[in-house]
């Protein structure tokens, strides 16, 4: 494993580009560990409807950057007291949940050595004494994958609650009344007073020591940085990627499954599905556009929808749900 230094960059549109570049362009046989710290920003899950996830007024008034990542899951708030980590490795074909366990464990072990009672809870959260201090997500392509997560050392929790507006059903499913009540900061549970940079160095050293390795670094080259700048400019800095155009749905169905929320929006004209968008914080490998395209032009009747999806492995796109459950959302 090699450590990649992002040179202190705090623009999430560049940091996500660094991550994507490592995933897609560096040595496929090597593993990498990347850390980055972002200025105040909201990072939207790949399949989410951006406008529905953010408090637009608060975001605009506070110059918060909004950017979509490639991985699934829900929206998260970052600031300069939040440390992000990313393990970039071969995709060994494990289940999503197995990978969450595999790559969060070194982080959990590091937190426990600092006196925190950290553990993986639910699908993808690290919690300490019932408070979420970290969320994790994954993305895979071309035989490679990354598992990345947040580590909330001393985040402005008031801004977390003001910047995000998660669906009411998601909050209720956690048995709490607000985002602010559910999350916590790591600093309140560890036995050392650390800056975010000291915390980063501690996690870095701990992860490598656990594997019996000295920290070795891959230094990004001028050519690497050129490609990173192109990815950032052409993708993460664009409105098309971060917001996109959401159709005005005249049929809307949403349900929270154990795998996450799936939200289906349809425009139906003269009995035919003209447009469809699927949002949510579920985890899956497939491109949701594949499902959307299969439904466009299909008559809005159950038999036609079943026929359109007959060859589709629904779990590849949404995780562990039954096809009938998804069809029920569509029709």
C-alpha positions as CSV (number, residue, x, y, z in Angstrom):
1,X,0.0,0.0,0.0
2,X,1.2,3.5,-0.9
3,X,0.2,6.8,0.7
4,X,-0.8,9.6,-1.6
5,X,-0.4,13.2,-0.4
6,X,-2.9,15.6,-1.8
7,X,-0.7,18.6,-1.0
8,X,-3.1,20.2,1.4
9,X,-5.8,20.9,-1.2
10,X,-9.2,21.7,0.4
11,X,-11.3,22.1,-2.7
12,X,-13.6,19.0,-2.9
13,X,-13.9,19.3,-6.7
14,X,-10.1,18.7,-6.9
15,X,-9.9,16.1,-4.1
16,X,-12.6,13.9,-5.7
17,X,-10.8,14.3,-9.0
18,X,-7.6,13.0,-7.3
19,X,-9.4,10.0,-6.0
20,X,-10.9,9.2,-9.4
21,X,-7.6,9.6,-11.1
22,X,-5.9,7.2,-8.7
23,X,-8.8,4.7,-9.2
24,X,-8.8,4.8,-12.9
25,X,-5.3,5.6,-14.0
26,X,-2.6,4.4,-11.5
27,X,-1.1,0.9,-11.3
28,X,-4.0,-1.5,-11.0
29,X,-1.8,-3.9,-9.0
30,X,-1.1,-1.4,-6.3
31,X,-3.2,-0.2,-3.3
32,X,-3.4,3.4,-2.2
33,X,-4.4,5.3,0.8
34,X,-5.5,8.9,0.3
35,X,-6.5,11.5,2.8
36,X,-8.2,14.8,2.1
37,X,-9.8,17.7,4.1
38,X,-12.4,19.8,2.4
39,X,-13.5,23.4,3.0
40,X,-17.2,23.7,3.9
41,X,-19.0,21.6,1.4
42,X,-21.8,19.1,0.8
43,X,-20.9,15.9,-0.9
44,X,-23.9,14.3,-2.6
45,X,-24.3,10.6,-3.2
46,X,-24.2,9.5,-6.9
47,X,-27.9,8.7,-7.1
48,X,-29.4,11.5,-5.1
49,X,-31.5,14.5,-6.2
50,X,-29.2,17.4,-5.2
51,X,-31.8,20.0,-4.6
52,X,-33.8,17.8,-2.3
53,X,-30.8,17.1,-0.1
54,X,-29.6,20.6,0.6
55,X,-30.8,23.7,2.3
56,X,-30.3,26.0,-0.7
57,X,-30.6,29.3,1.2
58,X,-28.1,28.2,3.9
59,X,-25.7,26.8,1.3
60,X,-25.7,30.0,-0.8
61,X,-25.4,32.3,2.1
62,X,-22.4,30.4,3.5
63,X,-20.6,29.8,0.2
64,X,-20.8,26.0,0.7
65,X,-19.6,24.0,-2.3
66,X,-21.9,21.3,-3.5
67,X,-20.4,18.4,-5.5
68,X,-21.6,14.9,-6.4
69,X,-19.3,11.9,-5.8
70,X,-19.2,8.7,-7.8
71,X,-20.2,6.5,-4.9
72,X,-23.7,5.8,-3.6
73,X,-25.1,6.6,-0.2
74,X,-26.3,9.8,1.3
75,X,-25.3,13.5,1.4
76,X,-22.6,14.5,4.0
77,X,-21.3,17.8,5.2
78,X,-17.6,18.4,5.3
79,X,-15.5,21.2,6.8
80,X,-11.9,21.8,7.8
81,X,-12.3,19.7,11.0
82,X,-13.4,16.6,9.1
83,X,-10.9,14.1,7.8
84,X,-11.7,12.0,4.7
85,X,-9.9,8.7,4.0
86,X,-10.0,6.6,0.9
87,X,-8.7,3.0,0.4
88,X,-8.2,2.5,-3.4
89,X,-7.7,-1.2,-4.2
90,X,-8.4,-4.1,-6.5
91,X,-12.1,-5.1,-6.6
92,X,-11.9,-8.7,-5.2
93,X,-15.6,-9.4,-5.8
94,X,-16.7,-9.2,-2.2
95,X,-20.1,-8.0,-1.2
96,X,-20.5,-4.3,-0.4
97,X,-21.1,-5.1,3.3
98,X,-17.9,-7.3,3.4
99,X,-15.9,-4.4,2.0
100,X,-17.4,-2.0,4.5
101,X,-16.2,-4.3,7.3
102,X,-12.8,-4.8,5.8
103,X,-11.9,-1.2,5.2
104,X,-13.5,0.4,8.2
105,X,-11.8,-2.0,10.6
106,X,-8.3,-0.4,10.5
107,X,-10.0,2.9,11.2
108,X,-12.1,1.5,14.0
109,X,-9.0,-0.1,15.6
110,X,-7.1,3.3,15.4
111,X,-10.0,5.0,17.2
112,X,-10.2,2.3,19.8
113,X,-6.5,2.8,20.6
114,X,-7.4,6.5,21.4
115,X,-9.9,5.3,23.9
116,X,-13.1,5.6,21.8
117,X,-15.7,2.8,21.8
118,X,-16.0,2.8,18.0
119,X,-17.9,0.2,16.0
120,X,-19.5,-0.4,12.6
121,X,-23.2,0.0,12.8
122,X,-26.0,-0.4,10.3
123,X,-25.0,-0.4,6.7
124,X,-22.0,1.9,6.7
125,X,-21.7,4.1,9.8
126,X,-19.0,4.1,12.4
127,X,-20.6,5.1,15.8
128,X,-19.2,5.9,19.2
129,X,-21.6,5.5,22.1
130,X,-24.6,5.8,19.8
131,X,-23.4,8.8,17.9
132,X,-22.5,8.6,14.2
133,X,-18.9,9.9,13.7
134,X,-18.2,8.5,10.3
135,X,-20.1,7.5,7.1
136,X,-18.7,5.2,4.5
137,X,-19.4,4.6,0.8
138,X,-17.9,2.6,-2.2
139,X,-17.5,2.7,-5.9
140,X,-16.1,0.1,-8.3
141,X,-15.1,0.2,-12.0
142,X,-12.8,-1.7,-14.3
143,X,-11.6,-4.2,-11.6
144,X,-10.8,-1.4,-9.2
145,X,-12.7,0.1,-6.2
146,X,-12.5,2.6,-3.5
147,X,-14.0,2.6,-0.1
148,X,-14.0,6.1,1.4
149,X,-15.3,7.7,4.5
150,X,-15.6,10.7,6.8
151,X,-14.0,11.1,10.2
152,X,-15.7,13.9,12.1
153,X,-13.0,15.1,14.5
154,X,-14.5,18.5,15.4
155,X,-17.1,19.4,12.8
156,X,-19.5,22.3,13.2
157,X,-22.5,20.2,14.0
158,X,-24.9,23.2,13.8
159,X,-23.9,23.7,10.2
160,X,-24.4,19.9,9.6
161,X,-28.0,20.2,10.6
162,X,-28.6,23.5,8.8
163,X,-26.9,22.6,5.5
164,X,-28.6,19.2,5.0
165,X,-32.3,18.3,4.9
166,X,-32.6,14.5,4.9
167,X,-36.0,12.9,4.3
168,X,-38.2,12.7,7.3
169,X,-38.5,8.9,7.0
170,X,-34.7,8.5,7.2
171,X,-34.5,10.4,10.5
172,X,-37.5,8.4,11.8
173,X,-35.9,5.1,10.8
174,X,-32.9,6.0,13.1
175,X,-35.2,6.7,16.0
176,X,-34.0,10.3,16.5
177,X,-35.5,13.7,15.9
178,X,-32.8,15.5,13.9
179,X,-29.5,15.2,12.2
180,X,-27.9,17.2,15.0
181,X,-29.1,14.6,17.6
182,X,-27.7,11.7,15.7
183,X,-24.1,12.8,14.9
184,X,-21.1,13.4,17.2
185,X,-17.5,14.5,17.1
186,X,-14.6,12.1,17.7
187,X,-12.8,14.7,19.9
188,X,-15.4,14.2,22.6
189,X,-14.5,10.5,22.9
190,X,-10.7,10.2,22.6
191,X,-8.1,10.6,25.2
192,X,-5.9,13.1,23.3
193,X,-6.4,16.7,22.2
194,X,-5.4,16.6,18.5
195,X,-5.5,18.9,15.5
196,X,-7.0,17.5,12.3
197,X,-3.5,17.3,10.8
198,X,-2.2,15.4,13.9
199,X,-5.2,13.1,13.7
200,X,-4.5,12.4,10.0
201,X,-0.9,11.5,10.8
202,X,-2.1,9.2,13.6
203,X,-4.6,7.4,11.4
204,X,-2.0,7.1,8.6
205,X,0.6,5.6,10.9
206,X,-1.8,3.3,12.6
207,X,-3.2,1.8,9.3
208,X,0.3,1.0,8.0
209,X,1.5,-0.3,11.4
210,X,-1.4,-2.7,11.5
211,X,-0.3,-4.2,8.3
212,X,3.3,-4.4,9.4
213,X,4.4,-1.8,6.9
214,X,6.4,1.5,6.9
215,X,4.6,4.4,5.3
216,X,5.7,4.6,1.7
217,X,4.4,7.3,-0.6
218,X,3.4,7.6,-4.3
219,X,4.2,11.2,-5.4
220,X,1.8,12.5,-7.9
221,X,3.6,13.6,-11.1
222,X,3.1,16.6,-13.3
223,X,1.2,14.4,-15.7
224,X,-1.0,13.1,-12.9
225,X,-1.8,16.6,-11.9
226,X,-2.7,17.5,-15.5
227,X,-5.2,14.7,-15.7
228,X,-6.6,15.5,-12.2
229,X,-7.2,19.1,-13.3
230,X,-9.0,17.9,-16.5
231,X,-11.3,15.5,-14.4
232,X,-12.1,18.3,-12.0
233,X,-12.8,20.9,-14.7
234,X,-14.9,18.6,-17.0
235,X,-16.8,16.8,-14.2
236,X,-16.7,18.0,-10.6
237,X,-16.9,21.7,-11.5
238,X,-19.9,21.3,-13.8
239,X,-23.5,22.0,-13.1
240,X,-24.5,19.0,-15.2
241,X,-22.7,16.6,-12.9
242,X,-23.5,18.2,-9.6
243,X,-27.1,19.2,-10.1
244,X,-28.3,18.0,-13.5
245,X,-31.8,18.5,-14.8
246,X,-34.5,16.8,-12.7
247,X,-37.8,16.2,-14.6
248,X,-41.1,17.4,-13.2
249,X,-42.5,14.1,-12.0
250,X,-46.2,13.6,-12.1
251,X,-45.8,10.2,-10.4
252,X,-43.5,9.9,-7.4
253,X,-43.0,7.0,-5.1
254,X,-40.4,6.6,-2.3
255,X,-39.7,3.9,0.2
256,X,-36.9,3.3,2.7
257,X,-35.6,-0.3,2.5
258,X,-32.9,-1.8,4.6
259,X,-30.5,-1.0,1.7
260,X,-31.5,2.6,1.8
261,X,-34.1,5.0,0.3
262,X,-35.2,4.4,-3.3
263,X,-37.1,7.4,-4.9
264,X,-38.7,6.9,-8.3
265,X,-40.0,9.9,-10.3
266,X,-42.0,9.4,-13.6
267,X,-43.4,11.6,-16.3
268,X,-46.2,9.7,-18.0
269,X,-47.9,11.1,-21.1
270,X,-50.7,9.3,-22.8
271,X,-50.1,6.1,-20.9
272,X,-46.4,6.0,-21.8
273,X,-43.4,6.6,-19.6
274,X,-41.7,9.6,-21.2
275,X,-39.1,10.3,-18.5
276,X,-37.9,8.6,-15.3
277,X,-35.4,9.5,-12.7
278,X,-34.3,7.3,-9.8
279,X,-32.7,8.9,-6.7
280,X,-31.7,7.6,-3.3
281,X,-28.9,6.7,-0.9
282,X,-28.8,3.0,-1.7
283,X,-25.6,1.2,-2.6
284,X,-25.2,-0.7,-5.8
285,X,-22.7,-1.3,-8.5
286,X,-24.7,-0.7,-11.7
287,X,-25.4,2.6,-13.5
288,X,-28.9,3.7,-12.6
289,X,-29.3,5.2,-16.0
290,X,-29.5,1.6,-17.4
291,X,-32.8,1.1,-15.4
292,X,-34.1,4.5,-16.4
293,X,-33.4,3.9,-20.1
294,X,-35.2,0.5,-20.0
295,X,-38.3,2.2,-18.6
296,X,-38.5,5.1,-21.0
297,X,-41.0,4.6,-23.8
298,X,-42.7,1.7,-21.9
299,X,-46.5,1.6,-21.5
300,X,-47.5,2.5,-17.9
301,X,-48.9,-0.9,-17.0
302,X,-47.5,-3.5,-14.7
303,X,-47.2,-6.2,-17.3
304,X,-45.2,-3.9,-19.6
305,X,-42.9,-2.8,-16.8
306,X,-42.3,-6.4,-15.7
307,X,-41.4,-7.2,-19.3
308,X,-39.1,-4.3,-19.6
309,X,-37.2,-5.4,-16.5
310,X,-37.3,-9.1,-17.0
311,X,-33.6,-9.5,-17.7
312,X,-32.4,-7.0,-15.1
313,X,-30.6,-8.1,-11.9
314,X,-32.2,-5.5,-9.6
315,X,-29.8,-6.3,-6.7
316,X,-26.8,-5.3,-8.9
317,X,-28.3,-1.8,-9.0
318,X,-29.9,-1.4,-5.6
319,X,-28.6,-4.0,-3.2
320,X,-30.6,-6.7,-1.5
321,X,-34.2,-6.0,-2.5
322,X,-36.6,-8.0,-4.6
323,X,-37.6,-7.0,-8.1
324,X,-41.2,-7.0,-7.1
325,X,-40.5,-4.4,-4.5
326,X,-38.9,-2.1,-7.1
327,X,-41.7,-2.7,-9.5
328,X,-44.2,-1.7,-6.8
329,X,-42.4,1.7,-6.6
330,X,-42.7,2.2,-10.3
331,X,-46.3,1.1,-10.6
